[in-house]
Amino acid sequence: MIDAFRLLASFLLASAAALHAQTFIGNPDFVFSNDVAYVPGGGPLQGGQRRETMDIYRPAGTTELMPVLLLIHGGGWNSSSNDAYIADKNFLATGDYIVATMKYRLNTVVEPLLEQVDDVKAAIRFLKANAGAFGIDPEKLGLYGNSAGAHLASLAALTSETPFLGSASDPANQQNLSFTSDVLFVVDWAAPPVPPGPPIFDLAPHISAGDPAFQLFHGTNDSTVGIQFARDFRTSLVAGGVSASMVEISGGGHFPVQSDYDSVAAPFLEFIDAQYAAAPEPGSAAMLLAGATLFSGRPWRRSRAAT
């Protein structure tokens, strides 16, 4: 009987530990950096928020350079925020990499989509330029977006050879230009066809050999973006010489529910782990930079409890 109680207690403790490890909000296992501006000042106020900012979750107690996954929220290009986006992404809280979630400028017309893509590129360059401060391995940076966020992630990655798509006078396009916006991979969850507007917003024409690897996720019952769009996009990627795989979520709709994340967590994590593992290790210069600046006590490095 005593052994049975011990077994039950061990099981409960292990379950609690696993649950604790797989959360972001309020988790002491992560160092939380709030509203980090990737454009000075965080850009103009929009809806009461500085939209050109990001939150960064770094596993606590680590000193080595770590991969980073940049999350880009959906919302039809004109709504939502990174705060809501992170809430149901606990399957990503493995402690194996840094997770950053970005805000970008919202729009209600077509042309400012260029600004949103440029925000993604500016955020990528910021993470590389400040890799030492956050303990990031700049060679191991991947993107993950849902819906409109997946479109922005995909377009930013497919046009990374161009520093920005919009105006050179845009403050976002004046930041950290000595760094590229190249990324290692893109996880594209239900990227939609682009809205009517300039053909630059279409994804397929930008595909070329050497583009980062893609992993597509799409629900078979998506009534907002038909699954055939994702199938065609994958076909275009492969035909263009890009590594691309696709997971079709049986019965899944456009807006994922927890069971959708649960069902694909394994292939999702396997994909990004494989991409990070295949990337080159950081050089000695990057290691020295990290050692000099990691945990340097800069004012915006604080725990969520302190915010």
URLINDA-V653799 format. One record per backbone hydrogen bond with DSSP energy under -1.0 kcal/mol. NH is the residue of the N-H (numbers start at 0). CO is the residue of the C=O. E is the energy in kcal/mol with one decimal. If there is no record, write none. Layout:
BEGIN
<<NH;CO;E> <NH;CO;E>>
END
This chain:
BEGIN
<<4;0;-2.3> <5;1;-2.5> <6;2;-2.6> <7;3;-2.5> <8;4;-2.9> <9;5;-2.6> <10;6;-2.2> <11;7;-2.5> <12;8;-2.5> <13;9;-2.5> <14;10;-2.5> <15;11;-2.5> <16;12;-2.5> <17;13;-2.4> <18;14;-2.4> <19;15;-2.5> <20;16;-2.3> <21;17;-1.5> <26;23;-1.8> <29;26;-1.9> <30;57;-3.7> <32;55;-2.6> <35;53;-3.2> <37;51;-1.3> <38;51;-1.1> <41;38;-3.2> <45;48;-2.5> <48;45;-1.2> <51;41;-2.2> <52;50;-1.5> <53;35;-2.0> <54;100;-2.5> <55;32;-2.3> <56;98;-3.2> <57;30;-2.4> <59;28;-3.3> <65;134;-2.7> <67;139;-2.6> <68;97;-2.7> <69;141;-2.9> <70;99;-3.5> <71;143;-2.5> <77;74;-1.6> <84;80;-1.4> <85;81;-1.9> <88;85;-1.8> <91;88;-2.1> <92;89;-1.8> <93;91;-2.2> <97;66;-3.1> <98;56;-2.3> <99;68;-2.6> <100;54;-2.6> <101;70;-2.1> <102;52;-2.9> <106;76;-1.7> <112;109;-2.5> <113;110;-2.2> <115;111;-1.6> <116;112;-2.3> <117;113;-2.3> <118;114;-2.0> <119;115;-1.9> <120;116;-2.2> <121;117;-2.6> <122;118;-2.4> <123;119;-2.2> <124;120;-2.4> <125;121;-2.3> <126;122;-2.2> <127;123;-1.9> <128;124;-2.9> <129;125;-2.1> <130;127;-1.4> <133;129;-1.4> <135;130;-2.8> <136;65;-3.0> <139;136;-2.2> <141;67;-2.2> <142;184;-2.1> <143;69;-2.2> <144;186;-2.1> <145;71;-1.1> <146;188;-3.0> <148;145;-2.2> <150;146;-2.0> <151;147;-2.3> <152;148;-2.4> <153;149;-2.5> <154;150;-2.7> <155;151;-2.5> <156;152;-2.2> <157;153;-2.5> <158;154;-1.1> <159;156;-1.1> <161;158;-2.3> <169;166;-1.2> <172;169;-1.7> <173;170;-1.6> <178;175;-1.9> <183;140;-3.4> <185;212;-2.3> <186;142;-2.7> <187;214;-2.5> <188;144;-2.3> <189;216;-2.2> <200;197;-1.9> <201;198;-1.6> <205;202;-1.9> <206;203;-1.7> <210;207;-1.8> <212;183;-1.1> <213;242;-2.7> <214;185;-2.2> <215;244;-2.7> <216;187;-2.5> <217;246;-1.8> <219;248;-2.5> <220;251;-2.1> <221;218;-1.3> <228;225;-1.5> <230;226;-2.2> <231;227;-2.8> <232;228;-2.3> <233;229;-2.6> <234;230;-2.2> <235;231;-2.4> <236;232;-2.5> <237;233;-2.6> <238;234;-2.5> <239;235;-1.5> <240;237;-1.8> <241;236;-2.7> <244;213;-1.8> <246;215;-2.8> <248;217;-2.6> <251;248;-2.2> <259;256;-1.2> <260;256;-1.6> <261;257;-2.7> <262;258;-2.1> <263;259;-1.3> <264;260;-1.1> <267;263;-2.4> <268;264;-2.8> <269;265;-2.6> <270;266;-2.1> <271;267;-2.1> <272;268;-2.6> <273;269;-2.2> <274;270;-2.1> <275;271;-2.6> <276;272;-2.5> <277;273;-1.6> <286;282;-1.9> <287;283;-2.3> <288;284;-2.2> <289;285;-2.4> <290;286;-2.3> <291;287;-1.7> <292;288;-1.5> <293;289;-2.9> <295;292;-1.3> <300;297;-2.3> <301;299;-1.1> <305;302;-1.3> <306;303;-1.5>>
END
